[in-house]
Every structure is written in C-alpha cells, then in structure tokens.
Amino acid sequence: MDSTLLFMAGVAVGWFIELMIDYGYWRYRSTCTDTEVELQAEVERLSTANAMLTSQLDAWADDRERVSALERSLQAKDAALVKLLARSPSANGDPEPGCQTQPMHGSAAIGHADAPDNLMRISGIGPKVQKLLQDHGIRTFGQLAAASAWELNAVLQKAAARLPLSRHELYLTWVEQARLADAGDHQRFKVVHDQIRQRIGYDPLQRIWRIGPRTARRLRHHGVTTFEQLAAIDITQLDRSLVKSGLDYGLPSAKLHTIWTEQARLASAGGWVEFEAMEDILRAEYPDGGDDLQQIWGIDAHIRDKLHENGIIRFAQLAATSADRLQTCLADADVDLLLPRQEVYTIWIEQAQLAADGEWDELEAAQSLFDYV
C-alpha cells in the first residue's frame, strides 16, 4: 500500500515537472517565433523605404541634370539672340527697304551721355521700375540696352511679381526696345511694342493724363483696352463708359474726350516725344491739384474734397496718414461702404501706397476684390 502511494506520487511529480518543462519550452519558442516575424516585417519595411529613397535620389539627379541642360540652352539662346540683333539692319545703322531714317532721340543721340531718358516709354516699365533702374545706374536707353536679363533680374528681384510675361522674357523685350529707342528706330520700336501689346492683351491706359486704375477698368469693361481703341472712341461712348464711375475729373466731358483721344493717338503711334510735350502743356494749363485720390476705392468727390481741406492731396500723403487721423478728418463725411470705417481707412492707406509707388496693376488687382462691396 505504501509502495503504491509512493509510486503514484512519483508519477504525479514527474508528470508535473514534464508539464512545466514543456510549457516553458513551447512558450519560449512561440515568443521567439513572434519576434522573428516582427523583425522580418521591419526588415522588409526598411528595404522598401530604402528602395523608394534610392528611386527619389535618382529622379532628383535627373531633374538637376535637366535644369542644368535648360539653363545651358537658355544661355545659348540669349547669346544667339544678341548675335541675331547685332546682325539686324537697324543694328548696323542701315534702314530696311521702304523705311525712312528717323532722327535719334536717345541720350547718346543728343550728345548728353549722362542725360536720363524716359524709360517709361518701354512697354512694361512704370514709375517704380524706372526709379529702381535709375538707382542702380541704368538711366538711359543705351544703358538699358547694354544690360542682360540676368542683371535686370538682380536689380528688380524685389519689384512687383505680378507681370504679364515671365520675368526673363519681359527683360529681353526691354533690352530690345531700349536698343531701338536709343538708335531712334521708331518704326521697328513700334513693331516690337505692338507685338508685346498683343501678348499682354491690353495697353497701360493709366499712362494717359488723369486715367487711373478705376477709370482704366471702366474703359476695359466697355471694350476699350488699347490706345488705338481709346483714340477712336466717340464722346457718347466715353460718357457711357464713365457715367457710373462716380469720378469727378474736373473737366467737361468734351474737353476730356479731346485730351484723351489725342494722347491715345500719340501713344498708339509711338509718338512719345510729342506725348510728353503734351503732358507738359496740360500740367501748365491745369495747375497741380495733387494726385487723383478718387482712383482709390471708395473715395468719391465729396471725400476727396474733405481730404484736400485737411492737406491730403497726394497718394503719398494719404499712405502716410494713420487711420485715426482719417477718422478725425472725415468725422462728418458720409462714408457708407458696408465696412467698418477703420477697415475702410486701412484699405485706403494700403491702396494709396501702391498708387504712390506706381504699382497700378497691383492696385487694380486689389480693387477688384471690392467690386461688389
């Protein structure tokens, strides 16, 4: 009996020990198996990521090579363009068949190497760009013609980015126009100017006396987009274009029509010397009453007169005026634009700064946001 109990106890103990050994062994194997699976998955993930990075690096290397090739091609085309222009008849001083030799009007032509030219005759150059060029020593057509597109980009890298053509393409047109203007080749200058105008789609009507962005937008809205179209407009069409503008030009519409159509005719024909002479006459005939503040969104004749009474007659003065001072100046004025006054004054200050800088395209874009306010 005792022997039987001892035997049974030994069997039980042995079975329990075996059970524990098997449990520990298989649990260890299971844990190892799970770890191996996780490690294998991580290795595969890393291998996939490595392959993707390698592929991206190869693609970037190809992109760098393509960019380098394009830059080399662009430089070669620039060099070819310079050689082509050098071989052109006008570059050699020989007029094309049927072309009459025109008197030169560049600073070199009149014998004053340092006399500045009106660079705003070049399509795409406004007052701010002209000032930047002059500040960097480019004051004549000859100097602009000698500049490369790369040099112009360095000078004007902080200028307005809203351009009708790519910067590089636009600068090349400036160089070509300046070369023709410096040589006094008005006929070819007009051809190039017209080609650029066709690319852009409209003329800078703001060049015309007392035409600002609001007036230019009204004219374009009625289909008048070029100097040639403005030169051909009749007084009835002009009145219809401006009747809802709310602007007070200080002149009878008949007089305004005569001035605008004549200036537009000169601009369309490329007669910038006569155009500038006419502007001098206009400035003498109509004493300076400051800038046309009505070109700022929301400013009508009543508000303009109130600003004038407080000594604010120029865009630069309005841009330098605080919103609080405007609130004081216009406390009894009727400013009803569906926006808080302080917000309206801030808008006026920002737009006045654009106008003072000659950034007419940027000003027009800013004003288009308020067409329905």
Order of alpha helices (4+ residues) and beta strands (2+ residues): alpha-alpha-alpha-alpha-alpha-alpha-alpha-alpha-alpha-alpha-alpha-alpha-alpha-alpha-alpha-alpha
